[in-house]
Amino acid sequence: MNTANFTESLQLMGIGLATVFCVLLFIIFFGNVLIKLVNKFFPEEVKPTTLSSTPANNAVVDAGVAQAINAAIMKLTNGKSKANKIERL
């Protein structure tokens, strides 16, 4: 094998790897700058959550349903776990 060709191929590979590394750093840097600018000038609207918007009777689960859920949990976990609070979403 010719050592001149081998040396040149290693140099080209090094230049290629360095170029890819620099391009990736460029993408990461300007991506972060873009994210910060968008978050600064176009913040996401925060929607207030109110508990009064959901009816109170929907939050309560029937006693039979709660017992069935607890029975299923007890069976699946071999009696090692149980539900402390069951709510309807």
N, C-alpha and C positions, 0 to 999 in steps of 0.2 A: 504494500500500500504506500502511496506517495504521501509523505508527511506534510507537504505543502497543502494538498487538498484537505487533509484531515484538520490541519490548523485553521484553514479558511472556513471549513464547515463548522468548527467549534465557535469561531468568531461570529459567523452568521447566526448560529443558534443563540448565542449570548445576546446579540443585538435584538433578535426577535423576542426573546424572553423579557429583556429589559423594556422593550417597546410595549408589550402586552401589559406588563406590570404598571408602567406609567399611565397607560390608557385606563386601566382599572382604577388606579388612584384618582385620576381625573374624574371619572364617572362617579365614584363614591363622594368626592369632595363637592362637586357641583350638584349632585343629587341631594346632599344634606343642606346645601345653601338654598336650593329650590324649595325643599320641604319647609325650612324655617321662614322663607319669604311668604310662601302660601299660607302658613299658619299665622303669620303676623298680620297680613293684609286681608285675609279671607278666613277668619276664625269660624269654626263649626258652631252652629247655633245650638244652644243648650235648651232643650225642652223641659220645662218644669214638670215634675211628676207630682200628682196630687192623689192622695188616698181616697178623696171623696169622689173621684171620677168612676170608681168601680163600686158597684152596689155591695153593701155589707153582707148580704145573704149569699153572694157567690163565693165569699172567702171561706165559708163554713162547709165542711165535708160531712155528709151523713154519717151517723154512728156505725151503720152496717158496712159502709164502704171503708171507713177507717179500720174496723175490725178485720175486714178482708185483706186490706193492705198490710196490716200488722201480722196477720197469719201467714201471708206470702213471704214477708221478710223473715219471719221466724223460721219458716220451712227452708228457705234458700240459704240462710246463714247457720242452720242447725241450732237455733236458739241463742246465738251469740249476740244478736243485734235486735233492736226494736226502734220504731219511729217514735220520736218524742213529740213531734208536731207535724200535722198534715194539713196543708192548705191548698186550696184550689187557686191556680194562677189565672 
